[in-house]
Amino acid sequence: MEREGFSVGEYVDQMALLLDLQLRDEYRDGVVGNFERISAIANLVNSFPLGEDIEVAPVFEP
């Protein structure tokens, strides 16, 4: 998934370097695919409009 200069593949590569994670070539495509799905879900959640009267709860209670 590409959007406004964000490359999931580049992100995965950079985070692997930052975390000193030896990401094997055979797993990289799966990791990129999972991050693409995570990004799509996050975009859906973040696109949901919230009213101005919504306040953050200090404690989550289901």
KEKE-3310 file (N, C-alpha, C; in steps of 0.2 Angstrom, whole numbers, plus 5000, padded with zeros to 4 digits):
npx = (5004:5004:5005:5005:5019:5023:5030:5027:5035:5048:5047:5046:5059:5067:5063:5067:5081:5083:5079:5088:5085:5086:5079:5073:5074:5064:5053:5050:5041:5029:5028:5028:5016:5007:5009:5003:4990:4987:4989:4978:4967:4970:4968:4954:4949:4954:4948:4935:4923:4923:4913:4914:4912:4916:4926:4942:4943:4949:4951:4948:4933:4925)
npy = (4994:5010:5027:5044:5046:5036:5021:5005:4994:5000:5005:4993:4988:4999:4999:4986:4987:4997:4991:4981:4969:4953:4951:4938:4935:4927:4929:4942:4947:4943:4949:4963:4962:4960:4972:4980:4977:4980:4994:4997:4994:5003:5015:5015:5015:5027:5036:5037:5048:5059:5067:5083:5084:5072:5064:5059:5044:5041:5028:5012:5004:4991)
npz = (5000:4995:5000:4999:4999:5008:5010:5013:5012:5013:5026:5034:5031:5036:5050:5054:5053:5062:5074:5074:5069:5061:5048:5038:5020:5015:5024:5023:5013:5019:5031:5026:5020:5031:5038:5028:5029:5042:5041:5033:5041:5051:5045:5042:5055:5059:5051:5055:5061:5075:5087:5094:5107:5113:5125:5132:5140:5157:5162:5154:5154:5150)
capx = (5000:5008:5001:5008:5026:5024:5031:5027:5041:5053:5046:5048:5066:5070:5062:5072:5088:5083:5078:5093:5081:5088:5073:5075:5071:5058:5048:5049:5035:5023:5028:5025:5008:5003:5009:4998:4983:4987:4988:4971:4963:4971:4965:4947:4947:4956:4943:4928:4923:4921:4911:4918:4910:4919:4932:4946:4942:4955:4951:4944:4929:4920)
capy = (5000:5017:5033:5051:5045:5031:5014:5000:4990:5004:5006:4987:4988:5003:4996:4980:4990:5001:4986:4976:4963:4950:4949:4934:4937:4923:4931:4949:4948:4941:4955:4969:4961:4961:4979:4983:4975:4984:5001:4998:4994:5009:5020:5014:5017:5034:5040:5038:5055:5059:5073:5088:5083:5066:5065:5053:5041:5040:5021:5009:5000:4988)
capz = (5000:4995:5000:5000:5000:5013:5007:5019:5012:5016:5033:5037:5031:5041:5057:5055:5054:5069:5079:5073:5068:5055:5044:5032:5014:5014:5028:5022:5010:5023:5036:5022:5018:5037:5039:5023:5032:5048:5039:5030:5047:5055:5041:5043:5062:5060:5047:5059:5064:5082:5089:5098:5114:5115:5130:5133:5147:5160:5163:5150:5157:5145)
cpx = (5004:5003:5005:5015:5028:5024:5031:5033:5047:5053:5048:5056:5070:5069:5066:5079:5088:5083:5084:5090:5083:5082:5074:5071:5064:5052:5046:5043:5029:5023:5026:5018:5004:5003:5004:4991:4982:4985:4981:4966:4963:4968:4957:4945:4949:4951:4936:4928:4920:4918:4915:4917:4913:4926:4935:4944:4948:4956:4946:4940:4924:4913)
cpy = (5006:5022:5039:5050:5040:5024:5009:4995:4993:5004:4999:4986:4992:5001:4990:4982:4993:4996:4981:4969:4960:4947:4945:4936:4933:4925:4939:4951:4948:4947:4961:4968:4962:4968:4983:4983:4980:4992:5002:4998:5001:5015:5020:5017:5025:5039:5041:5044:5055:5066:5077:5087:5076:5067:5059:5050:5039:5032:5018:5004:4997:4987)
cpz = (5000:4996:5002:5002:5005:5009:5013:5018:5014:5023:5036:5037:5036:5048:5058:5056:5061:5075:5079:5073:5061:5052:5038:5026:5013:5018:5026:5018:5014:5028:5032:5021:5025:5039:5034:5026:5038:5046:5036:5036:5050:5051:5042:5050:5062:5056:5050:5062:5071:5083:5094:5105:5117:5119:5131:5140:5150:5161:5158:5154:5152:5147)
residu = (MET:GLU:ARG:GLU:GLY:PHE:SER:VAL:GLY:GLU:TYR:VAL:ASP:GLN:MET:ALA:LEU:LEU:LEU:ASP:LEU:GLN:LEU:ARG:ASP:GLU:TYR:ARG:ASP:GLY:VAL:VAL:GLY:ASN:PHE:GLU:ARG:ILE:SER:ALA:ILE:ALA:ASN:LEU:VAL:ASN:SER:PHE:PRO:LEU:GLY:GLU:ASP:ILE:GLU:VAL:ALA:PRO:VAL:PHE:GLU:PRO)
# end
